[in-house]
Every structure is written in C-alpha cells, then in structure tokens.
Amino acid sequence: MRNGDSKRSAELAPVVRRASSSASKTGSKPATRTRAPVESWADKLVQQTREHPGRSVAMAVGVGYVLGGGLFSRLTARIVGTAIRIGLRTAVLPFVTEGLLALGQQHTTQQHTTQREDVKNETQ
C-alpha cells in the first residue's frame, strides 16, 4: 500500500462513520423488516446443514458446478446421456419382462391344452 493511500483512508474514515451511522438511524425500519426473514432463512439453512450434511455438500457441489460453467460441457452431456439410458432401461425393463412372462404363460397353457386334447383323442 502506498503512503498516500493510508492518508486518504485516514481522512475518509470519519466521513464513512458518519454516513453509516446516519444511514443506520434513517434506515432502521426497513433494515429490521428485511433482517428478520434473512435471519430466519439463515437459521433454517444451518438446521438443514446439521441434519443433512451430505445433501448440503451435494447441493453445494451442484450449484458450484453450474455456476462454474459446467452446465453446457461435454461431461454434462455424457452424464445426462448415461442417466437417460439407465432411466429408460429401468422404465422399459418391467414392461418387457411382463410381456415375455405373459407370452410364456400363454405358450405353456396352449401346449398343455394341446397335450390334453391329444391324450383325449388317443383314448377315444
């Protein structure tokens, strides 16, 4: 820091103190109106962080990733693509297995019925 800067800051210190004290006197009502919700949100945030630290860290990492410009990157495209593939497989797999089971049951029922009819025809 240069010598002139420290002189200027020493000169400005009383001016800044007067301005901040007058602002706090004139603006105390709006400040208390906005301070209460902010303190309430801060308390809720602290409580959530203590109750669910893993979730809080995951959210912080996610927000940092998005704010850091990672939203439109190749890595994000790969992650989203993989998630869609896994999601589709998970969603479609039960339908496919149900269909295959139904086909298998129909086939075995038809085969069993055909065998019964064959046995009846042979005995007659």
MMTF fields as JSON, N, C-alpha, C and O atoms, coordinates in Angstrom:
{
  "mmtfVersion": "1.0.0",
  "mmtfProducer": "UNKNOWN",
  "numBonds": 495,
  "numAtoms": 496,
  "numGroups": 124,
  "numChains": 1,
  "numModels": 1,
  "chainsPerModel": [1],
  "groupsPerChain": [124],
  "chainIdList": ["A"],
  "bondAtomList": [4, 2, 8, 6, 12, 10, 16, 14, 20, 18, 24, 22, 28, 26, 32, 30, 36, 34, 40, 38, 44, 42, 48, 46, 52, 50, 56, 54, 60, 58, 64, 62, 68, 66, 72, 70, 76, 74, 80, 78, 84, 82, 88, 86, 92, 90, 96, 94, 100, 98, 104, 102, 108, 106, 112, 110, 116, 114, 120, 118, 124, 122, 128, 126, 132, 130, 136, 134, 140, 138, 144, 142, 148, 146, 152, 150, 156, 154, 160, 158, 164, 162, 168, 166, 172, 170, 176, 174, 180, 178, 184, 182, 188, 186, 192, 190, 196, 194, 200, 198, 204, 202, 208, 206, 212, 210, 216, 214, 220, 218, 224, 222, 228, 226, 232, 230, 236, 234, 240, 238, 244, 242, 248, 246, 252, 250, 256, 254, 260, 258, 264, 262, 268, 266, 272, 270, 276, 274, 280, 278, 284, 282, 288, 286, 292, 290, 296, 294, 300, 298, 304, 302, 308, 306, 312, 310, 316, 314, 320, 318, 324, 322, 328, 326, 332, 330, 336, 334, 340, 338, 344, 342, 348, 346, 352, 350, 356, 354, 360, 358, 364, 362, 368, 366, 372, 370, 376, 374, 380, 378, 384, 382, 388, 386, 392, 390, 396, 394, 400, 398, 404, 402, 408, 406, 412, 410, 416, 414, 420, 418, 424, 422, 428, 426, 432, 430, 436, 434, 440, 438, 444, 442, 448, 446, 452, 450, 456, 454, 460, 458, 464, 462, 468, 466, 472, 470, 476, 474, 480, 478, 484, 482, 488, 486, 492, 490],
  "bondOrderList": [1, 1, 1, 1, 1, 1, 1, 1, 1, 1, 1, 1, 1, 1, 1, 1, 1, 1, 1, 1, 1, 1, 1, 1, 1, 1, 1, 1, 1, 1, 1, 1, 1, 1, 1, 1, 1, 1, 1, 1, 1, 1, 1, 1, 1, 1, 1, 1, 1, 1, 1, 1, 1, 1, 1, 1, 1, 1, 1, 1, 1, 1, 1, 1, 1, 1, 1, 1, 1, 1, 1, 1, 1, 1, 1, 1, 1, 1, 1, 1, 1, 1, 1, 1, 1, 1, 1, 1, 1, 1, 1, 1, 1, 1, 1, 1, 1, 1, 1, 1, 1, 1, 1, 1, 1, 1, 1, 1, 1, 1, 1, 1, 1, 1, 1, 1, 1, 1, 1, 1, 1, 1, 1],
  "groupList": [{"groupName": "MET", "atomNameList": ["N", "CA", "C", "O"], "elementList": ["N", "C", "C", "O"], "formalChargeList": [0, 0, 0, 0], "bondAtomList": [1, 0, 2, 1, 3, 2], "bondOrderList": [1, 1, 2], "singleLetterCode": "M", "chemCompType": "L-PEPTIDE LINKING"}, {"groupName": "ARG", "atomNameList": ["N", "CA", "C", "O"], "elementList": ["N", "C", "C", "O"], "formalChargeList": [0, 0, 0, 0], "bondAtomList": [1, 0, 2, 1, 3, 2], "bondOrderList": [1, 1, 2], "singleLetterCode": "R", "chemCompType": "L-PEPTIDE LINKING"}, {"groupName": "ASN", "atomNameList": ["N", "CA", "C", "O"], "elementList": ["N", "C", "C", "O"], "formalChargeList": [0, 0, 0, 0], "bondAtomList": [1, 0, 2, 1, 3, 2], "bondOrderList": [1, 1, 2], "singleLetterCode": "N", "chemCompType": "L-PEPTIDE LINKING"}, {"groupName": "GLY", "atomNameList": ["N", "CA", "C", "O"], "elementList": ["N", "C", "C", "O"], "formalChargeList": [0, 0, 0, 0], "bondAtomList": [1, 0, 2, 1, 3, 2], "bondOrderList": [1, 1, 2], "singleLetterCode": "G", "chemCompType": "PEPTIDE LINKING"}, {"groupName": "ASP", "atomNameList": ["N", "CA", "C", "O"], "elementList": ["N", "C", "C", "O"], "formalChargeList": [0, 0, 0, 0], "bondAtomList": [1, 0, 2, 1, 3, 2], "bondOrderList": [1, 1, 2], "singleLetterCode": "D", "chemCompType": "L-PEPTIDE LINKING"}, {"groupName": "SER", "atomNameList": ["N", "CA", "C", "O"], "elementList": ["N", "C", "C", "O"], "formalChargeList": [0, 0, 0, 0], "bondAtomList": [1, 0, 2, 1, 3, 2], "bondOrderList": [1, 1, 2], "singleLetterCode": "S", "chemCompType": "L-PEPTIDE LINKING"}, {"groupName": "LYS", "atomNameList": ["N", "CA", "C", "O"], "elementList": ["N", "C", "C", "O"], "formalChargeList": [0, 0, 0, 0], "bondAtomList": [1, 0, 2, 1, 3, 2], "bondOrderList": [1, 1, 2], "singleLetterCode": "K", "chemCompType": "L-PEPTIDE LINKING"}, {"groupName": "ALA", "atomNameList": ["N", "CA", "C", "O"], "elementList": ["N", "C", "C", "O"], "formalChargeList": [0, 0, 0, 0], "bondAtomList": [1, 0, 2, 1, 3, 2], "bondOrderList": [1, 1, 2], "singleLetterCode": "A", "chemCompType": "L-PEPTIDE LINKING"}, {"groupName": "GLU", "atomNameList": ["N", "CA", "C", "O"], "elementList": ["N", "C", "C", "O"], "formalChargeList": [0, 0, 0, 0], "bondAtomList": [1, 0, 2, 1, 3, 2], "bondOrderList": [1, 1, 2], "singleLetterCode": "E", "chemCompType": "L-PEPTIDE LINKING"}, {"groupName": "LEU", "atomNameList": ["N", "CA", "C", "O"], "elementList": ["N", "C", "C", "O"], "formalChargeList": [0, 0, 0, 0], "bondAtomList": [1, 0, 2, 1, 3, 2], "bondOrderList": [1, 1, 2], "singleLetterCode": "L", "chemCompType": "L-PEPTIDE LINKING"}, {"groupName": "PRO", "atomNameList": ["N", "CA", "C", "O"], "elementList": ["N", "C", "C", "O"], "formalChargeList": [0, 0, 0, 0], "bondAtomList": [1, 0, 2, 1, 3, 2], "bondOrderList": [1, 1, 2], "singleLetterCode": "P", "chemCompType": "L-PEPTIDE LINKING"}, {"groupName": "VAL", "atomNameList": ["N", "CA", "C", "O"], "elementList": ["N", "C", "C", "O"], "formalChargeList": [0, 0, 0, 0], "bondAtomList": [1, 0, 2, 1, 3, 2], "bondOrderList": [1, 1, 2], "singleLetterCode": "V", "chemCompType": "L-PEPTIDE LINKING"}, {"groupName": "THR", "atomNameList": ["N", "CA", "C", "O"], "elementList": ["N", "C", "C", "O"], "formalChargeList": [0, 0, 0, 0], "bondAtomList": [1, 0, 2, 1, 3, 2], "bondOrderList": [1, 1, 2], "singleLetterCode": "T", "chemCompType": "L-PEPTIDE LINKING"}, {"groupName": "TRP", "atomNameList": ["N", "CA", "C", "O"], "elementList": ["N", "C", "C", "O"], "formalChargeList": [0, 0, 0, 0], "bondAtomList": [1, 0, 2, 1, 3, 2], "bondOrderList": [1, 1, 2], "singleLetterCode": "W", "chemCompType": "L-PEPTIDE LINKING"}, {"groupName": "GLN", "atomNameList": ["N", "CA", "C", "O"], "elementList": ["N", "C", "C", "O"], "formalChargeList": [0, 0, 0, 0], "bondAtomList": [1, 0, 2, 1, 3, 2], "bondOrderList": [1, 1, 2], "singleLetterCode": "Q", "chemCompType": "L-PEPTIDE LINKING"}, {"groupName": "HIS", "atomNameList": ["N", "CA", "C", "O"], "elementList": ["N", "C", "C", "O"], "formalChargeList": [0, 0, 0, 0], "bondAtomList": [1, 0, 2, 1, 3, 2], "bondOrderList": [1, 1, 2], "singleLetterCode": "H", "chemCompType": "L-PEPTIDE LINKING"}, {"groupName": "TYR", "atomNameList": ["N", "CA", "C", "O"], "elementList": ["N", "C", "C", "O"], "formalChargeList": [0, 0, 0, 0], "bondAtomList": [1, 0, 2, 1, 3, 2], "bondOrderList": [1, 1, 2], "singleLetterCode": "Y", "chemCompType": "L-PEPTIDE LINKING"}, {"groupName": "PHE", "atomNameList": ["N", "CA", "C", "O"], "elementList": ["N", "C", "C", "O"], "formalChargeList": [0, 0, 0, 0], "bondAtomList": [1, 0, 2, 1, 3, 2], "bondOrderList": [1, 1, 2], "singleLetterCode": "F", "chemCompType": "L-PEPTIDE LINKING"}, {"groupName": "ILE", "atomNameList": ["N", "CA", "C", "O"], "elementList": ["N", "C", "C", "O"], "formalChargeList": [0, 0, 0, 0], "bondAtomList": [1, 0, 2, 1, 3, 2], "bondOrderList": [1, 1, 2], "singleLetterCode": "I", "chemCompType": "L-PEPTIDE LINKING"}],
  "groupTypeList": [0, 1, 2, 3, 4, 5, 6, 1, 5, 7, 8, 9, 7, 10, 11, 11, 1, 1, 7, 5, 5, 5, 7, 5, 6, 12, 3, 5, 6, 10, 7, 12, 1, 12, 1, 7, 10, 11, 8, 5, 13, 7, 4, 6, 9, 11, 14, 14, 12, 1, 8, 15, 10, 3, 1, 5, 11, 7, 0, 7, 11, 3, 11, 3, 16, 11, 9, 3, 3, 3, 9, 17, 5, 1, 9, 12, 7, 1, 18, 11, 3, 12, 7, 18, 1, 18, 3, 9, 1, 12, 7, 11, 9, 10, 17, 11, 12, 8, 3, 9, 9, 7, 9, 3, 14, 14, 15, 12, 12, 14, 14, 15, 12, 12, 14, 1, 8, 4, 11, 6, 2, 8, 12, 14],
  "groupIdList": [1, 2, 3, 4, 5, 6, 7, 8, 9, 10, 11, 12, 13, 14, 15, 16, 17, 18, 19, 20, 21, 22, 23, 24, 25, 26, 27, 28, 29, 30, 31, 32, 33, 34, 35, 36, 37, 38, 39, 40, 41, 42, 43, 44, 45, 46, 47, 48, 49, 50, 51, 52, 53, 54, 55, 56, 57, 58, 59, 60, 61, 62, 63, 64, 65, 66, 67, 68, 69, 70, 71, 72, 73, 74, 75, 76, 77, 78, 79, 80, 81, 82, 83, 84, 85, 86, 87, 88, 89, 90, 91, 92, 93, 94, 95, 96, 97, 98, 99, 100, 101, 102, 103, 104, 105, 106, 107, 108, 109, 110, 111, 112, 113, 114, 115, 116, 117, 118, 119, 120, 121, 122, 123, 124],
  "secStructList": [7, 7, 2, 2, 2, 2, 2, 2, 2, 2, 2, 2, 2, 2, 2, 2, 2, 2, 2, 2, 2, 2, 2, 2, 2, 2, 6, 2, 2, 2, 2, 2, 2, 2, 2, 2, 2, 2, 2, 2, 2, 2, 2, 2, 2, 2, 2, 2, 2, 2, 2, 7, 2, 2, 2, 2, 2, 2, 2, 2, 2, 2, 2, 2, 2, 2, 2, 6, 6, 7, 6, 6, 1, 2, 2, 2, 2, 2, 2, 2, 2, 2, 2, 2, 2, 2, 2, 2, 2, 2, 2, 2, 2, 2, 2, 2, 2, 2, 2, 2, 2, 2, 2, 2, 2, 2, 2, 2, 2, 2, 2, 2, 2, 2, 2, 2, 2, 2, 2, 2, 2, 2, 2, 7],
  "xCoordList": [0.845, 0.0, 0.893, 1.898, 0.5, 1.313, 1.015, -0.03, 1.916, 1.796, 0.597, -0.081, 0.319, -0.797, -2.137, -3.098, -2.197, -3.445, -3.817, -4.988, -2.842, -3.14, -3.596, -4.434, -3.056, -3.501, -4.943, -5.752, -5.262, -6.633, -7.627, -8.713, -7.253, -8.173, -8.365, -9.458, -7.321, -7.455, -8.366, -9.113, -8.314, -9.186, -10.635, -11.557, -10.834, -12.183, -12.869, -14.093, -12.138, -12.714, -13.816, -14.876, -13.624, -14.711, -15.937, -17.072, -15.704, -16.824, -17.654, -18.884, -16.971, -17.656, -18.419, -19.54, -17.823, -18.512, -19.781, -20.82, -19.701, -20.894, -21.976, -23.156, -21.577, -22.55, -23.209, -24.416, -22.44, -23.027, -23.931, -24.962, -23.555, -24.417, -25.713, -26.771, -25.65, -26.886, -27.75, -28.976, -27.141, -27.906, -28.567, -29.7, -27.866, -28.468, -29.607, -30.56, -29.521, -30.605, -31.829, -32.953, -31.628, -32.761, -33.325, -34.515, -32.522, -32.985, -33.186, -33.118, -33.433, -33.531, -34.806, -34.782, -35.914, -37.16, -37.084, -37.4, -36.678, -36.567, -35.517, -35.66, -34.476, -33.416, -33.93, -33.592, -34.741, -35.264, -36.3, -36.419, -37.052, -38.028, -37.34, -37.836, -36.219, -35.517, -34.602, -34.312, -34.149, -33.238, -33.937, -33.335, -35.188, -35.896, -36.036, -35.701, -36.514, -36.594, -35.225, -35.076, -34.229, -32.891, -32.349, -31.758, -32.547, -32.09, -32.86, -32.295, -34.147, -34.949, -34.434, -34.299, -34.148, -33.61, -32.248, -31.938, -31.443, -30.117, -30.236, -29.494, -31.167, -31.369, -31.837, -31.378, -32.754, -33.237, -32.111, -32.01, -31.275, -30.16, -29.173, -28.695, -28.87, -27.965, -28.567, -27.863, -29.876, -30.542, -30.507, -30.206, -30.811, -30.785, -29.377, -29.203, -28.38, -26.999, -26.59, -25.876, -27.03, -26.695, -27.429, -26.868, -28.698, -29.479, -29.067, -29.055, -28.731, -28.404, -27.113, -27.165, -25.963, -24.715, -24.351, -23.813, -24.635, -24.314, -25.105, -24.565, -26.388, -27.23, -26.766, -26.774, -26.367, -25.897, -24.63, -24.489, -23.717, -22.481, -22.788, -22.219, -23.69, -24.052, -24.688, -24.4, -25.544, -26.163, -25.122, -25.173, -24.195, -23.156, -22.279, -21.906, -21.949, -21.148, -21.919, -21.358, -23.199, -24.024, -24.157, -24.031, -24.408, -24.525, -23.196, -23.167, -22.109, -20.788, -20.474, -19.874, -20.88, -20.656, -21.423, -20.882, -22.676, -23.497, -22.976, -22.842, -22.683, -22.19, -20.799, -20.421, -20.044, -18.705, -18.705, -17.646, -19.894, -19.984, -20.005, -19.807, -20.236, -20.224, -21.523, -21.597, -22.545, -23.851, -23.84, -24.454, -23.159, -23.137, -21.769, -21.185, -21.278, -19.989, -20.177, -21.274, -19.121, -19.181, -19.456, -20.18, -18.864, -19.078, -20.555, -21.102, -21.195, -22.621, -23.422, -24.36, -23.069, -23.774, -23.626, -24.589, -22.443, -22.232, -23.03, -23.648, -23.011, -23.74, -25.235, -25.898, -25.766, -27.199, -27.542, -28.569, -26.694, -26.931, -26.957, -27.829, -26.014, -25.974, -27.191, -27.768, -27.579, -28.75, -30.017, -30.875, -30.141, -31.322, -31.337, -32.381, -30.19, -30.126, -30.507, -31.288, -29.957, -30.265, -31.741, -32.4, -32.258, -33.664, -34.597, -35.589, -34.278, -35.122, -35.071, -36.096, -33.88, -33.774, -34.565, -35.238, -34.483, -35.204, -36.707, -37.464, -37.146, -38.574, -39.135, -40.261, -38.375, -38.874, -38.745, -39.558, -37.763, -37.497, -38.712, -38.989, -39.443, -40.627, -41.678, -42.298, -41.883, -42.869, -42.436, -43.25, -41.168, -40.661, -40.764, -41.195, -40.375, -40.444, -41.887, -42.17, -42.807, -44.221, -44.73, -45.438, -44.367, -44.789, -44.237, -44.949, -42.955, -42.345, -42.976, -43.206, -43.255, -43.903, -45.298, -45.705, -46.024, -47.372, -47.303, -48.106, -46.348, -46.187, -45.809, -46.325, -44.921, -44.508, -45.667, -45.816, -46.493, -47.642, -48.668, -49.256, -48.875, -49.803, -49.293, -50.059, -48.026, -47.436, -47.564, -47.949, -47.24, -47.336, -48.784, -49.069, -49.696, -51.121, -51.618, -52.323, -51.256, -51.67, -51.059, -51.723, -49.818, -49.148, -49.8, -50.01, -50.114, -50.74, -52.131, -52.515, -52.879, -54.217, -54.133, -54.942, -53.178, -52.994, -52.642, -53.132, -51.818, -51.441, -52.652, -52.804, -53.51, -54.715, -55.641, -56.204, -55.782, -56.647, -56.083, -56.844, -54.788, -54.153, -54.392, -54.666, -54.283, -54.49, -55.938, -56.205, -56.892, -58.309, -58.588, -59.323, -58.002, -58.226, -57.652, -58.224, -56.553, -55.92, -56.727, -56.791, -57.334, -58.115, -59.474, -60.079, -59.948, -61.268, -61.2, -62.224],
  "yCoordList": [-1.166, 0.0, 1.232, 1.299, 2.193, 3.406, 4.336, 4.227, 5.221, 6.141, 7.067, 7.375, 7.513, 8.419, 7.752, 8.402, 6.466, 5.727, 5.684, 5.839, 5.477, 5.411, 6.766, 6.822, 7.868, 9.204, 9.428, 9.937, 9.035, 9.232, 8.403, 8.876, 7.178, 6.338, 6.887, 6.786, 7.467, 8.071, 9.283, 9.544, 10.035, 11.202, 10.784, 11.454, 9.695, 9.279, 8.496, 8.368, 7.981, 7.162, 7.879, 7.287, 9.126, 9.8, 10.046, 9.972, 10.334, 10.578, 9.307, 9.351, 8.182, 6.901, 6.548, 6.045, 6.808, 6.527, 7.352, 6.834, 8.632, 9.493, 9.026, 8.988, 8.679, 8.244, 6.933, 6.766, 6.016, 4.736, 4.891, 4.225, 5.765, 5.961, 6.657, 6.324, 7.627, 8.289, 7.34, 7.399, 6.482, 5.513, 4.5, 4.085, 4.101, 3.123, 3.74, 3.044, 5.063, 5.726, 5.913, 5.663, 6.344, 6.605, 5.333, 5.277, 4.345, 3.13, 1.968, 0.821, 2.209, 1.112, 0.299, -0.916, 0.925, 0.172, -0.798, -1.974, -0.361, -1.345, -2.415, -3.567, -2.023, -2.994, -4.093, -5.262, -3.739, -4.779, -5.633, -6.824, -5.047, -5.837, -6.864, -7.98, -6.503, -7.452, -8.36, -9.476, -7.912, -8.714, -9.941, -11.013, -9.81, -10.934, -12.125, -13.245, -11.93, -13.095, -13.684, -14.9, -12.811, -13.302, -14.142, -15.197, -13.683, -14.465, -15.777, -16.805, -15.738, -16.958, -17.954, -19.141, -17.486, -18.351, -18.906, -20.072, -18.05, -18.495, -19.585, -20.566, -19.413, -20.43, -21.753, -22.826, -21.661, -22.877, -23.567, -24.794, -22.762, -23.316, -24.029, -25.117, -23.423, -24.047, -25.349, -26.348, -25.339, -26.535, -27.652, -28.799, -27.323, -28.324, -28.881, -30.074, -28.01, -28.451, -29.401, -30.374, -29.13, -30.023, -31.35, -32.396, -31.318, -32.55, -33.409, -34.637, -32.766, -33.493, -32.952, -32.248, -33.262, -32.689, -33.196, -32.438, -34.451, -34.997, -34.309, -33.964, -34.116, -33.429, -31.993, -31.488, -31.343, -29.961, -29.874, -28.971, -30.804, -30.807, -31.094, -30.463, -32.051, -32.382, -31.174, -30.902, -30.465, -29.272, -28.196, -27.521, -28.032, -27.023, -27.369, -26.488, -28.646, -29.073, -28.844, -28.367, -29.183, -28.985, -27.536, -27.191, -26.685, -25.253, -24.695, -23.884, -25.115, -24.667, -25.126, -24.39, -26.348, -26.879, -26.059, -25.699, -25.767, -24.986, -23.561, -23.042, -22.93, -21.547, -21.461, -20.422, -22.536, -22.563, -22.797, -22.846, -22.942, -23.098, -24.535, -24.799, -25.459, -26.861, -27.37, -28.524, -26.539, -27.0, -27.411, -28.417, -26.661, -26.955, -27.488, -27.013, -28.468, -29.059, -30.481, -31.037, -31.053, -32.432, -33.421, -34.401, -33.143, -34.032, -34.078, -35.152, -32.928, -32.9, -33.657, -34.378, -33.503, -34.232, -35.737, -36.48, -36.189, -37.616, -38.105, -39.169, -37.322, -37.707, -37.783, -38.738, -36.786, -36.778, -37.935, -38.589, -38.194, -39.306, -40.639, -41.471, -40.841, -42.075, -42.194, -43.274, -41.091, -41.107, -41.43, -42.164, -40.892, -41.183, -42.657, -43.306, -43.189, -44.605, -45.498, -46.437, -45.205, -46.004, -45.86, -46.843, -44.638, -44.407, -45.14, -45.728, -45.105, -45.814, -47.315, -47.994, -47.828, -49.263, -49.642, -50.672, -48.827, -49.106, -49.012, -49.793, -48.063, -47.888, -48.94, -49.399, -49.329, -50.246, -51.703, -52.534, -52.022, -53.406, -54.107, -55.246, -53.497, -54.194, -54.519, -55.581, -53.629, -53.894, -55.068, -55.916, -55.105, -56.192, -57.525, -58.523, -57.548, -58.804, -59.257, -60.453, -58.319, -58.697, -59.298, -60.305, -58.679, -59.189, -60.575, -61.455, -60.761, -62.071, -63.123, -64.251, -62.773, -63.733, -64.087, -65.248, -63.077, -63.343, -64.253, -65.177, -64.002, -64.868, -66.284, -67.255, -66.398, -67.715, -68.458, -69.661, -67.77, -68.418, -68.843, -69.921, -67.992, -68.363, -69.602, -70.523, -69.62, -70.741, -72.031, -73.065, -71.972, -73.185, -73.609, -74.806, -72.67, -73.013, -73.669, -74.677, -73.104, -73.678, -75.069, -75.981, -75.218, -76.505, -77.549, -78.694, -77.13, -78.041, -78.434, -79.599, -77.483, -77.758, -78.681, -79.6, -78.455, -79.297, -80.722, -81.678, -80.869, -82.202, -82.927, -84.13, -82.228, -82.837, -83.315, -84.409, -82.455, -82.828, -84.054, -84.931, -84.117, -85.257, -86.542, -87.599, -86.426, -87.59, -88.037, -89.238, -87.089, -87.434, -88.134, -89.12, -87.622, -88.198, -89.607, -90.462, -89.846, -91.152, -92.179, -93.348, -91.748, -92.666, -92.971, -93.99, -92.157, -92.372, -93.249, -93.535],
  "zCoordList": [0.0, 0.0, 0.0, 0.707, -0.806, -0.883, 0.293, 0.933, 0.559, 1.68, 1.501, 2.482, 0.299, 0.042, 0.287, 0.7, 0.032, 0.241, 1.713, 2.059, 2.578, 4.007, 4.535, 5.435, 3.99, 4.409, 3.995, 4.769, 2.743, 2.255, 3.062, 3.398, 3.365, 4.123, 5.529, 6.087, 6.108, 7.433, 7.373, 8.316, 6.262, 6.113, 5.881, 6.346, 5.174, 4.835, 5.95, 5.934, 6.895, 7.955, 8.727, 8.931, 9.169, 9.9, 9.013, 9.483, 7.741, 6.834, 6.667, 6.68, 6.513, 6.35, 7.616, 7.543, 8.78, 10.048, 10.183, 10.59, 9.842, 9.926, 8.956, 9.305, 7.761, 6.765, 7.181, 7.009, 7.718, 8.113, 9.33, 9.423, 10.265, 11.432, 11.049, 11.584, 10.124, 9.707, 8.882, 8.963, 8.103, 7.319, 8.227, 7.984, 9.271, 10.178, 10.977, 11.328, 11.277, 12.007, 11.115, 11.551, 9.885, 9.0, 8.389, 8.079, 8.214, 7.548, 8.477, 8.034, 9.746, 10.698, 10.514, 10.711, 10.146, 9.988, 8.818, 8.998, 7.616, 6.537, 6.818, 6.408, 7.512, 7.807, 8.721, 8.532, 9.708, 10.601, 9.886, 10.175, 8.956, 8.198, 7.308, 7.151, 6.733, 5.876, 6.68, 6.25, 7.82, 8.632, 9.202, 9.266, 9.614, 10.228, 9.265, 9.652, 8.03, 7.129, 6.787, 6.665, 6.634, 6.308, 7.459, 7.232, 8.686, 9.834, 9.945, 10.316, 9.622, 9.643, 8.607, 8.906, 7.395, 6.347, 6.75, 6.503, 7.373, 7.8, 8.864, 8.835, 9.801, 10.836, 10.221, 10.613, 9.257, 8.594, 7.823, 7.811, 7.184, 6.436, 7.356, 7.034, 8.487, 9.459, 9.976, 10.121, 10.255, 10.749, 9.702, 10.03, 8.452, 7.385, 7.179, 6.934, 7.279, 7.101, 8.218, 7.975, 9.423, 10.542, 10.438, 10.764, 9.981, 9.89, 8.696, 8.786, 7.583, 6.349, 5.737, 4.728, 6.32, 5.804, 4.407, 3.6, 4.114, 2.788, 1.692, 0.641, 1.948, 0.973, 0.772, -0.35, 1.841, 1.738, 0.896, 0.071, 1.103, 0.317, -1.152, -2.042, -1.405, -2.789, -3.489, -4.655, -2.777, -3.371, -3.631, -4.659, -2.729, -2.917, -4.112, -4.888, -4.261, -5.41, -6.707, -7.693, -6.702, -7.891, -8.277, -9.452, -7.312, -7.593, -8.079, -9.004, -7.472, -7.915, -9.327, -10.11, -9.649, -10.998, -12.029, -13.074, -11.731, -12.661, -12.782, -13.89, -11.66, -11.702, -12.316, -12.856, -12.237, -12.818, -14.321, -14.947, -14.898, -16.341, -16.802, -17.988, -15.917, -16.285, -16.872, -17.295, -16.908, -17.356, -18.821, -19.177, -19.673, -21.098, -21.532, -22.506, -20.804, -21.132, -21.658, -21.59, -22.172, -22.676, -21.546, -21.72, -20.388, -19.249, -18.882, -18.629, -18.852, -18.529, -19.582, -19.242, -20.848, -21.908, -21.722, -21.913, -21.356, -21.12, -19.916, -19.959, -18.85, -17.64, -17.929, -17.524, -18.623, -18.943, -19.872, -19.691, -20.863, -21.765, -21.041, -21.291, -20.155, -19.375, -18.469, -18.336, -17.85, -16.969, -17.752, -17.264, -18.954, -19.774, -20.165, -20.098, -20.57, -20.927, -19.751, -19.904, -18.589, -17.401, -17.044, -16.704, -17.121, -16.803, -17.745, -17.315, -19.035, -19.998, -19.774, -19.83, -19.521, -19.259, -18.015, -17.991, -17.004, -15.768, -15.975, -15.397, -16.793, -17.021, -17.968, -17.776, -18.984, -20.006, -19.577, -19.983, -18.784, -18.397, -17.776, -18.154, -16.855, -16.297, -17.356, -17.301, -18.307, -19.361, -20.238, -20.605, -20.563, -21.401, -20.663, -21.242, -19.404, -18.653, -18.467, -18.544, -18.224, -18.109, -19.411, -19.402, -20.527, -21.827, -22.105, -22.59, -21.791, -22.001, -21.102, -21.538, -19.865, -18.964, -19.464, -19.427, -19.931, -20.45, -21.672, -21.801, -22.571, -23.739, -23.332, -23.885, -22.376, -21.89, -21.257, -21.475, -20.477, -19.85, -20.903, -20.808, -21.901, -22.982, -23.708, -23.99, -24.0, -24.731, -23.938, -24.484, -22.647, -21.833, -21.657, -21.629, -21.539, -21.411, -22.687, -22.631, -23.851, -25.121, -25.313, -25.804, -24.931, -25.08, -24.182, -24.582, -22.965, -22.013, -22.509, -22.41, -23.037, -23.569, -24.776, -24.905, -25.653, -26.837, -26.421, -27.021, -25.425, -24.955, -24.375, -24.589, -23.65, -23.086, -24.201, -24.145, -25.222, -26.336, -27.07, -27.478, -27.235, -27.885, -27.092, -27.66, -25.761, -24.898, -24.997, -25.038, -25.036, -25.141, -26.48, -26.528, -27.549, -28.878, -28.979, -29.654, -28.327, -28.356, -27.564, -27.944, -26.478, -25.64, -26.258, -25.922, -27.11, -27.704, -28.851, -29.471]
}
